[in-house]
Structures are given as structure tokens and as C-alpha cells.
Amino acid sequence: MAPTAPRGPRRPGELNLVDSVIEGLDERGLATLLTTRPDLADPPPASRAELATRAASGASVKSCIERLDRYCLQVLTACAVLGDGASVDELPALLGAQASPADVDRAIGVLAERLVVRREGGTLRVHPVVASMPAPAGLGLPASDLLGELTVEDLKVVCGGLGSRLAGNERKASIIAVLLRVLTDPEMVRSVLAAAPESARILAGKLAGGPPTVYDSYGLSNAYSRYASARDLALPHVWLARRGLVVRHDWSGAMMPREVALALRGGQLFPSVVASRPALVTAPAEIDLVDSLATGKLLSTISGVERLIEHLGAHPAQLLKAGGLGVRELRKLAVAMDAPEHDATLLVELAAVAGLVVTDWESRTACPSTSCDDWLASDAATRWTRLVTSWLATQTFPSLAGTLDENGKPYPALSDWTAHHAPAAQRRLALDLLAKTEPGSTTGPGALARLLDWDAPMLLSHGPADSATHTAWIWREAEALGVLASGALSTAGRALATDGIGRAAEIVSSAAPAPSSSVVLQADLTAMAAGQLDSAVRRELELLADVESKGAATVYRFSETSLRRGFDAGKSADQILDFLTSHAAKGVPQALSYLVGDIARRFGRMRIGTAASYVRFEDPAMAAEVLRTKRSARLGLRQVAPTVLVSDSGPGIVLEALRAAGFHPAHEGRDGALLASEPARRRAGPTTSTRWDPPGRPPLHAGAPDPTTHGKASRDALVAGIARRLATEDGGADRSSPLPAASGSSRRTTNGNQLHLLGGAIDGELWPQPSPQVLLSMIADLLGDPAGHASADEQERPTAISRAPGEIAALLADAYENDWLVRLSYAGQRRGVREATCDVLDIDGATVQLLEMSEGDELEIELAAITWVRVLTEAEEEQWY
Amino acid sequence: MVLSNDSPGGGPLPGPLIVQSDQTLLLEVDHVAAEACRAAIAAFAELERAPEHVHTYRITPLGLWNARAAGIGAAQVTAALRQWSRYPVPDALLVGIEEVIGRYGRLVLETDARHGLVLVASDRAVLEEVVRAKSVAPLLGPRIDADTVAVYRGERGRLKQALVVLGWPAEDRAGYVDGAAHPITLAGAVELRPYQRQAITAFAASGNGVVVLPCGAGKTLVGLGAMAQAGARTLILVTNTVAARQWRAELLARTSLTADELGEYSGETKHVRPVTIATYQIVTTRRGGLYPHLDVLSAEDWGLVVYDEVHLLPAPVFRMTADIQSRRRLGLTATLVREDGREGDVFSLIGPKRYDAPWRDIEAQGWIAPASCTEVRVTLTDEERMTYALAEPEERYRVGATARSKMAVVAALCRDALEAGEPTLVIGQYIDQLEDLARRLDAPVLTGKTPVRERQRLFAAFRSGELRLLVVSKVANFSVDLPEASVAIQVSGTFGSRQEEAQRLGRILRPKADGRQAQFFSVVARDTNDQEFAQRRQRFLAEQGYAYRIVDAETLLA
């Protein structure tokens, strides 16, 4: 084979390829250009000059190259390798025997039409952007460029390695010339390599196929040294480097020169060149079946998203620190959506792409957007339209979430918002190709991927994975949305590809059965709803019954517990029966209506309310007397039994008021024993803890005592003072001290001392209790001290076990803030003390929500029920993840 | 909802079946194609619930393997689902079914002339997997070649059990020993009902398995039919002596067997004859760590073993059954629900369910009496409620169930029944309560303490119509044939036992001469756990299509 001598990628005096050609284009030529390079038509250019400028821009040329088919791309790559000004005749040799001159001519024609290459007689002129294509076909830089980076000493070592003789006093250029004679001769390159040890031959083969660089800064530092050890010399890349088959490049790497790689490829740029487009293999399918599967799928996707929104509305999902949904959150969502985790991930992504679910970085949660209510209220076709149009338009890869990254960890859902430029175009191209198949013919993602990979290999491989994977993603997403089913475009999907979304939505609208509102109720206390149930009916039914089985139909089971939820939600027995009767296709079985009546009979026979204190009497007459006394009116006393009154005021206040009214009340403790009555001393709430003052924190405000040097009591007072000021500024002027500084215990606690205290602090009105972290940030905001936020993040893991109620609350709040797991012991609902390792999901003044790690149960525990808590060490925590 | 009766435009009706993603199948029974569909899916899916409108079947690996053993392949299952389903069947589900069915038969138990019982694999990897399993290794003998391993003969049952657990059920082609022949024919006058014939055929085709039929539907006759088919020495295992006598009477009346050929093996007599009836109690009698009677019976060359009331089969009998896997085995029961959850052992040791029909279907065909079920809620007096509230937790059920307020209601129900001339049973759990009731109702009481002779006398009097009202304890739960009873009043039970409820209803399901409806009353104390347990007890029957009506005692007494 005649040696091809590729030119360098850049040459002086390049001709402006675009200007001259555009000047000469007629209307048809211009039309062709604007069609084949659509970016030039949008926005429409004002003049030829503008068109020329835009067409010559690097971005536009890259976009043009991205849309070339595989063969044209190969020919263009060959042009890039040959460089500007090469002869057309050199092309076939470089492309190999599979490329016929006619095919090459056709490809050159296409490339010329798109203004990236121009033929001037027998000479090829190449657009500079093309000519400077980095690593074309996986080839490295030309040998002359690479060798120029070496020192004379290094070059001499290479000469020695190749057995080339030097006089000893040559200049660098002439040494390079000597080396080039060897390296540009394929025969000689092959013969040098024939003597190589096997490891070096394997490496050379790999580098020849591209990418052309091997990295090893350590081994290469001695590559050209006279003092290289035997071990260094045995390294395959060192062996190759000392013979010029790779050349040290960019310090830590060694690159194989372009000529060497080409020689090893047998002079051919590509292992195979196929000029003809592969056909899309299809098989016939029943379009009715395809449509019914597609409709079923899109309905289940829609209802999955609906369930997702409903679930997130009630329980916003916590985001990981690094962003995205963790495995545990996702598992919960999957259960709520009745979908396998893998599918649930996609649904979450599609919902996010459609703007139905958003991430709120303030609260680090994922929750439904405000616009989701419109979506929920609309019909199936409208819902589908929003999902499918946003999917078509999104420049992200919804299917990326859940796939494994290079470390083998799955990308979390809602974590990747990187906008690419290719995904939407990839989808469009895939749909266009599928739309060209006969209606009702099926194909597979593999076949589609092969065709797409031929039609626009650059476009399809743009993104986080390879083109086959990208196609598989599109395929899967299209299936989820009912665009594809059983390997064929559904009628709606075809309309989407050809006629647009309007027509597609019409088809979906007519194909999707109207949601039904009737269910079959049975005497075994089950209900069966076939198909999609009207949302309002479904929500009501899910309030009254538990879902037992899902799928094309939903089976519900009524139980006492489930029906009681209805009563809890304020429904009466009549309302429930009316609802059941109006939606029961075959009547309400007696057993069910009886059960409803029976629960109604028992519902509310026990009543629970809130009171801050009680007054109990020996005889009803005295109770009546107290009720009638004017001075007790402001206590808001209510009679709950003949001899029991309750008040929203604390015991201290009630005690004082009744004494003042001339009665002789005694203060009793939890056990009914009388408490010795001392004058009330006001205190802030019981949660004062170390979390307020991490070491080294600056004083809270000027003039305040340094909290780190003062005792607990003064710190308490400080916090309480700030809290009070904060609350007063809120407008509550008459509330003397409304905020019990982040009290960890509930006001309902009947502990006598606390009632004293709380009763004094809170005058008759229930206040929402801010959680410690909210209070902390309020204080920090007030003082303009950003450290208030930051300091919490930098906390060290505490090692001590907290037992005091205030400490427990503070430690749990810390654990929540820092995502630490905790071990705690608490009094279970049924007798007995339990211990558990938990993740803190939320904490407020009185209760903490926990995720129990071994069973995955969510627990809600009153802080008062917790006996001790400690933070897991990092090593312990490792075991749980 | 798209129901069968609305087919817009007169197009083809949508199918009666809905395939759920959790592998349940919902069959709409009012659909015109419901019966055809039921026939198709019953072969591979288990009937789970059969209430009035929508029946639930479940596809389980056991059911699929069972179907595969009967020659039904994945293609047929898939086709049936596709044909009858109203909505497109999820592909994933069909793929899953294919996969599960494909696991059956990669291992085959065969008899080899040289090595005896062998396990042969058509998939070597599976064999390698199972021989390494801890549960299987001790049951296997030496490796014969790459695909074959010897099996200890006595371990055939346990091996099959273990392989099912591992998910690679073996196809058992080792066959059965015929046992010593002993010709039995049904008496000429005996005419089998269609479902009985189907049940016998289904059993005979495989040689092992369980037939599930409601009480009163003639299970005994299925047993007799199976014996006639086998024509071999037969061991019949029954729950108690009364049941043993009843089998004996049936055998004498409806087969060619004579008294000489029949042996009873119970606490009273111990005769081993060509057809022997033994009670569970005697075979599980233990002496010095051994089961002497079990050993005596196991040593015989039986050609068929019949297990009556297989849901009550005690553990030692399971062990014996594992040892006699080469004999034909027939289990009979009204319900496969076992309160101890050993349904899986019944499947692998006795055999899979071979025949099952919803109770209501058999009732509709007129083979069992139609029945109405009523739960009567009794409001307790304040005093009783206080007693209940203060009772120890473990005593609560007893206190609630035996509340005296029930007396008046039971008396009223009995009065109505007797006035209408209905033979009535009062059934309960607690002897004190039953004796109180008997005194108040002036009726004889029959409990575990009643001697067998006296029991038989009472049953005979009841059957003849001389006695109209009988108070019975749980001894009458099973295998007592009282064809004339048409009203049963349950006053207390074994907590939430679903099978007990089914058995008790079964007492009154034998078809009545005049086609009267049977009535089942359950008297329950309101707002106590008696009510909760009652609901649990009713679940099986509700799932079988028996709808309980609930009435207040006040309404009833008014």
C-alpha cells in the first residue's frame, strides 16, 4: 500500500470556505443549506453576509457535524486526517477497500452541500473547524508535532532504540527528520513492533485503535533516561516510548503518533466502513393490541404520578445532602405509587420534568409544585399532554436516575439537572424514524439503536452514556408514556411524531376510558373498582377502605379501622352510606352498612381534648359555685363532668385566681398528692442545651455575656430574652413572655412544676412551639449572624448518652440537622421498653418522627417517652448504609 | 365501570377477568363468559375468595407447578389469561409465569433398574445447586453420573418437600406401588354426582392429592369412588371414633365390602383388615418415644391411604406420610385453611389440591342445602360489661362469649325453630355454658364426656326426628352426619377459628328432603372481643359467598 502522508491539521493561508460559496448559492442551494443545517434558519438570517458568518461559526459547524450520518462522518474524519488541501484521490485509500469512489463522491457532495468541505478540482478544502477536529477517529497528533516536544537527549535515546545511526552532532530538526523516516514508513513501524515483547504489542494494538494516550507519570519520568532501571524498561509503554511508537506528551501521558497508529491499522482509518444505511427490521403487530397496551401504560403512568403528588403533598420527601432522593425515600415513594423502584424513579423524573414535582432547597425536600393542582383537576389527555410535551422538550435524561455511575452507585432521582443540548433532538430523531415504519409494525430498541447510530452517531452518543443506552432510555420513556408499546408506535405516538401534540391528545382522549365512578361492594367487606376510578371517588374510597390489590382494577377492604378514618375526617354515618350507595354498582351489602352504623354508634363515646389544668371537687355543688363566680370567668373554666372543671390556663394561674375569689384550692401533683405551694418562680422551658453554644461561637450580640463563659442559667435567660423580644416584635404586645424557649416538652404535660411554669408563661392561649433549629435560625437572622446556620453543620458527633428531657430533644435536633443516626430507648406503645437505631425524619416540640433502620418502619414517638438517646459513631453508621 | 352488561355499540363483550399486578385474578361472576373462564383458570390458579360478585383467584408457584404436572404449559396459561382478560395483561406478569413454570420438571424422580430411586436433571446447573443445599444433601445417595444422583428410598417425600422450598419442584415419575389388590366396587344403587366424578377422575389421574368439597357435598363418596378405582387394600384415617363408625356404615351400605373385610383400629378395637379405619388419635399415641400403632399400620401393604378432614392432620401423621410416598394418597376436606399454617406440608406430602369448587356453586346445583347466615348481636347488661372490662385479658373471650344475656336470645331462636319444626343444634365451646343452656332449653347435652354409646343414641334419636333440639360441644364439629339438622345456633367457639365456623355451618348443609333452607345463627356479645373473633371466623365463609346478615338481639326479641 502506498504510504499516505497526512498533512498537519492546520496550515497557513486557509481559504474562507463559507463566504465564497454562499455568495454563489442560488435559491435552491440556499434552501438546501437551511434545511440540512436547521440552526441557520432559526432565527432567520437577515443577509447572506450574516448567513455566511453564522455558517462559518464553530458552533454551527459542530451542530452540522453532529447530524451527519455515520458514513459522511467517516469521510469527513478522513478529510480532517488528511488536512486542508489534500488530494481527493487519497481518500479511498484511507477509507479502505469497502469505500467505493462513487460512495466517496456522494459523501463529499453531501459535505460540500453543508459547507464543511469543498472540492476544488482534485483538491479538498476543509473547514478549519473540521481540520482541527481533536483526535479524529481516535488518532493522536502527527509524529512531527509530538517529537518536537522531546529534548535532543530524549530524541537520541529514541534513535538508539530504533537502531538509527546518528553522527552525534545533529540539530534537533534533523534528528526528528531521521526519526520521521522510520515512523512514517508503515513497513518499518510494523517490523519494529514485531520485535516487541507481547505486553508492548498488546498495548500498541490498543492505542492504535484509540484513544491514543496511555497515562503513567511515574513510569514515563524515566522513559528516556540512560539510567532507567530494568523494571522501568520492562514496562510496555516505556518499551514503546524508547522506540518512538509512543511519545511522551503532556507530562503524564504518552501518545501514539498518528502515522504509527495508521500503520498499525493497516493504513485504514476505520476497521469497517459501511456506505449503505442499515434497514430497520420490523415485524407486523396488531395495532389494536398495541394501542390498548399503550393506553393502559399511559394511564398507569398518570395514576402513578397522581399518587406520587398525593404522597409528596402529605409527606414531602427529604433530599440527600448532595441532592436527589435517597434509596429509602424512593422506596417509600415506590410503595405509594405501586410501582417497582426502577419505574418509580422514572415516574419521579418525568413528574419533575413536567414541573409537577419540585425540589425546595430551603427545606431540602421534594414536594408537589403549585401548578400540580391544575394538572390533578384535568382529564387524562390533558395530563398526558403535559407529561409528554415536557418529556419531548427536556434537555435532561430522565432515565439517567437509577443507573449506576462509574463508582457503581446509582444516580439518585432528582439529582441531575444538567442541561445537555442533545436529548430533545435525540428523541425527536428516534420518533421521526419510528414514524417512518408502517403503522402497526414492531421493532426493538436494539434495531432502532443501530439505525440511529448510523443516522446521527455523534448526536446519539452525546450524553452520559453511549448511543445504544441513550436509545434504550428513549425507548423506555416512550413506553412509560404510551408512545410505544410492544415495540410499535401507538396510534397516539404516531400522531405525536407526525401531526403534533394536538392530534395525539385527541386520540388519547378518545382511547382513554372515562374514569368510572362505580364500584362493586361485597359482603366480605371488599370493594372492587375496575379500570380507572374518578379521582374524587378514589380519594374518598381510600379514606374509607384500605387498598388490598392494585392493577387494572383496585380491590379495597373495609375494616373498622379504615371506616373510622372517615369518621375522624368528620364524616357522618349517613354521609358515608350515601357515598357508598351512590357509587355501588350492585348495592351495599348489609354487613357493610351495619358495620358503618356500628362504628357510628361507638364513635366519640370517648372524648379527648386539651386543657392546661383541671379543678376537681368533692361535690358538684361547689363546682357549680365556682363556675358561677365572676372572678373565675377569665379562666375560661369548662365543666367536663359534674365534679370536674378544666381550664386552658395553667394551674398556677387558676390557683391564684380561685384563691383570690375566696376559695381554698390545693395544688395536687401527678400522683394526687398535695404539692407544697411555694411562690411561682418563672423559668424558661426545660430545653436549654449545649447545642446553642458550640465552642468558639461569637457572643450573640454586643453587650451580652459571653455564653461560653457563663453558666447554664444565664444562657437560658439570654435565649429566653431573645425569644421574647422576637415574639413581641411579632405584634404580641400583651403577651408578656409568649415563647417558652423551644420547650422540648408539651404543654399538656401534667407535671406540677412545669404547669406552674408554663401556666405562668403562657396566658391562656396555645402557642405553636418552634423547634429548636427554627428558633436558632430566627435568632441568627435577627442578629444578622450567618454563623447561626453554619455552626450547626460543623458540629462534632457527640458521644455522650443524653437522658435529660431537654438534652434528648436537643440531641435529636442535632442528629436531624446533621443526618446522624441515633440509638435510643423509648417506652413502646404496648408495655415494655424498646431500643432502636433510627434516622431522625422530623422533630417538633413534643414528638419526633423516626425511621427505624432495621425494619424500615416510621415511628412517631413523644419526646417524653424517650429514656435515653445517643448518636451513632461514624463506624456504627457505616453498617447501616 | 365497564360491566358485562354494557357493551357500547354491540361489539364483543369485554372479558370477565381482570389480571392484577399482584398475581391475583378477579373474575366477575355475573358475566356471561364467567363459567368458561373459570374452567380455564381454575386449572392453574387457586380460588382465594368467592363472595357474591367478584371471585378472586391467585396465581402461585405451587398452583402453576400443579398445572404443569397436569400437562398445562406456560403457553396455555398465557393464552387463557389473554383470552379472558378485560384489560391488556402486563408482559412482566406473563414472563414471570413462564419462568416459574419453567422451573418444574428440570429435576425428575425416576425409578432406575440398577440404582433404585434416582433424581435426574435435564439442567445440570440446577442439580449442582440443589445437591449443595443443606436441606437436600442428607436425602441424597451417591452421585451416579453428571446428571443423576441416587435418592434414599425413604426420603422421597422429604426430598420433594425440600425441592419445592428451593423452588425446583421435581416431577415424580417414580410411580406408586399398587399395594395388595383387593377388589372394591360401588353398590349398584350409588350414583355419583358430576362433581364427585370429576373429583375422582382428577385424583385417579395423579394418584395423590386433596379434594376440597363443602360439608354435606358427599366427600365420603369421593373416597369410596377412589377406593373402587384403586381396588387395593386401603387405610382410612379419620378424626374420631364416631366418624369411624360413620365411614364403616357408609362402606357397608354403598360398596361391595362386607363386615369381615372392614377393620376398625381405634382405642376400643384394633383389627387390621383389607380396609382399615383408624383414628388420628390412635395413630399418634406415643409410648416410650415411639408410635407403636403408627408402626403397625405403616407396615401394611396399602394400595391407598385416605385422609379424612386433612386440615386436622396431626404432625406425626405428616411424618408417616413422608415415609409412604410410594402409596396413593387421597386427602378430603371442606377447607384447606389450617389454623397452624401447614398448608404447604399438605401440598407436598399428601399432594396438591386436585379438585375444588366454590360452595355456592354446589349449592346452586342443589347438592347442598342453601343456607342463610345471621349474626345476632347481643347487648350486654351494664353488670356484664363491667365484668368483661375487669376480666383478665386471657379470660375476656370466655367472659364475653358466655354472657348470660345470650340465653334469652338462644331461647327465642330455639323456640322459633322448634315452632317451625326445624331440627336444631345449639353449638358451643364452653361446657358450663352448654349445660346451663341445656337446662334452660330442656334439651340433652352432648360433650366430650358423653360415652360413645350415649352419643350414638342421641344422634340416632335426632336423626329419627324423635329429638328436635340438641346442645353439642365441639365434638360435633366434624364428621358427624346429622342430615336432618337445619338450624344451627352457635353460642361460642374456639376464638377466631375459620375452619371451625365452616365445619359448623357444614353440619346443616346436607340437602333437605323438602329443599328447605338451612339457617345458621351466631350469637355474639356486642362490644367484646367475641364480636372481633366472630368477624374473623366469618371471613372464610364470607369468602365462600356466604353473606352474614347482622341483626340486633333487641330486634329479634321484639
Interface residues (C-beta under 8 A of the other chain):
Chain A: L289 S292 L293 G296 D338 S486 P513 S516 S518 V519 V520 Q522 A523 D524 L525 T526 M528 A529 A530 G531 S549 K550 G551 A552 A553 V555 A585 K586 P589 Q590 A591 Y594 R602
Chain B: M1 V2 L3 I18 V19 Q20 S21 D22 T24 L26 R49 P51 E52 H53 V54 T56 S85 R86 Y87 P88 P90 D91 D527 R539 A542 E543 Y546 A547 Y548 R549 I550
